[in-house]
Amino acid sequence: MSDETTDGVGGFEHLLSEVARNVPTQSPYASVTSIDRAGVVDLSFGLPAPSLLPIEGLSSAMTTVIETDAEEALQYGGGRYADLLPNIVHEHLANRGIDVDDLEITNGSSHALDGVCRTFIEPGDSVAVGIPTFTGVLQVFGNHGADIVPVPVDEDGLDVAALERLIDEREYAGKPVPKLVFVIPNFQNPTGATLSVSRRQRLLSLAQRVGCLVVEDDVYGDLRYEGETPPTLTGIDENDRSLHIGSFSKTVAPGVSTGWIAGPEGLVSRIRPMLSPGTPLLTRSILAAYSEDGQLERRLTLVRESYRARRDRMLRALDRHLPPEASWIRPSGGFFVWIQLPDAIDTTPLLERAVENGVVYLPGAMFHPDDSPRSTLRLSFSYVDRQDIDHGVAALGETIRLALDTDA
Ligand SMILES: Cc1ncc(COP(=O)(O)O)c(C=O)c1O
């Protein structure tokens, strides 16, 4: 039925905003979430390992909050534990060498990005985004009617030289420079690539030259398993051109849905009043009580060790089971390995056969704004245990070999 026939006096289609009218109502993940996972190794979503969720720690933090500060913690305002959280995040960032003027606690990283869009983006404004990228980011920008300018990502992260060329071409054609450049600098979702230090510097110089802002979403920054930690963009930015977004979703638990936005005072103070309301103060109090006395840093050491072992297991299994036609970037941290297959293989229809063989992954098309066929796929090593990683990768190897044989 068309909008015209459904939309009468009682209908509402004509009331929708233009942006909402263009936002799909179905989840972009629907084709994957609907898969029956019985007997199938789940290498699809970037979920923390269930065995690493801090159930006892959060439970005892909750008891502490309720027993010592209930009347404040359950009230508007939140009380002393909720008030502590910004200091805890400040200290955590300082431990990583990030000295920020100002920060605001948010309901996770996506909420922080939504706040940035509310502050800077009008429908039709362009934003430069490293593609492929996390589907949730495409959704947030889509909800603000942003025009996504795709920038390639390679093994050194966002291709800043390509971005520079794109901006020059746009300026030459009389088109506006993107207002924002969105980058996932460490262990990018989905490629696992890390932005090189020289590209970080070049990106900041470019932002200063053309007058745009850089938004770094660093949700995986605490999960480095080897090598030197490069400076964050916000940490080396001398011109107040960048914002740093982070989250406890990957390091503590997605259910706490708490993160932050940090950067120069003048920028954060513009975003703060634009954040959508709904502050879960009790959760923030529990997280603060949990993170006190160095417990957060101790936890980070523990989760890093466990995810490093999972990553190593997956890389070994890939070497063993994938045919030579497949290639991948070796991630130094994060949750993901990005697999490139020969162009003739479309990983979207291939998923059905992979599931029959016993593994589920995310097809590469999900990480592109245009959803067109791709020969890439993302594996997550964070969620399943090590033995299952072996089984899942073996099933993937078999699926790819069959596809190559059929194609030959
Ligand atoms: C790059 C990136 N940003 C943000 C998020 C979501 O973070 P949050 O749960 O804090 O909104 C994810 C989770 O998958 C992600 O990969």
The ligand as an SDF file (V2000), in Angstrom:
LIG
                    3D

 16 16  0  0  0  0  0  0  0  0999 V2000
   33.3730    2.1340   16.7170 C   0  0  0  0  0  0  0  0  0  0  0  0
   32.2560    1.9480   17.6790 C   0  0  0  0  0  0  0  0  0  0  0  0
   31.6920    3.0210   18.2460 N   0  0  0  0  0  0  0  0  0  0  0  0
   30.6920    2.8890   19.1360 C   0  0  0  0  0  0  0  0  0  0  0  0
   30.2000    1.6520   19.5030 C   0  0  0  0  0  0  0  0  0  0  0  0
   29.0790    1.5780   20.4740 C   0  0  0  0  0  0  0  0  0  0  0  0
   29.4870    2.1320   21.6860 O   0  0  0  0  0  0  0  0  0  0  0  0
   28.4150    2.4300   22.8270 P   0  0  0  0  0  0  0  0  0  0  0  0
   27.8800    1.1170   23.2950 O   0  0  0  0  0  0  0  0  0  0  0  0
   29.2270    3.1090   23.8650 O   0  0  0  0  0  0  0  0  0  0  0  0
   27.3780    3.3170   22.2400 O   0  0  0  0  0  0  0  0  0  0  0  0
   30.7480    0.5080   18.9410 C   0  0  0  0  0  0  0  0  0  0  0  0
   30.2180   -0.8160   19.2970 C   0  0  0  0  0  0  0  0  0  0  0  0
   30.1600   -1.7580   18.5750 O   0  0  0  0  0  0  0  0  0  0  0  0
   31.7910    0.6640   17.9870 C   0  0  0  0  0  0  0  0  0  0  0  0
   32.3460   -0.4000   17.4030 O   0  0  0  0  0  0  0  0  0  0  0  0
  1  2  1  0
  2  3  1  0
  2 15  2  0
  3  4  2  0
  4  5  1  0
  5  6  1  0
  5 12  2  0
  6  7  1  0
  7  8  1  0
  8  9  2  0
  8 10  1  0
  8 11  1  0
 12 13  1  0
 12 15  1  0
 13 14  2  0
 15 16  1  0
M  END
$$$$
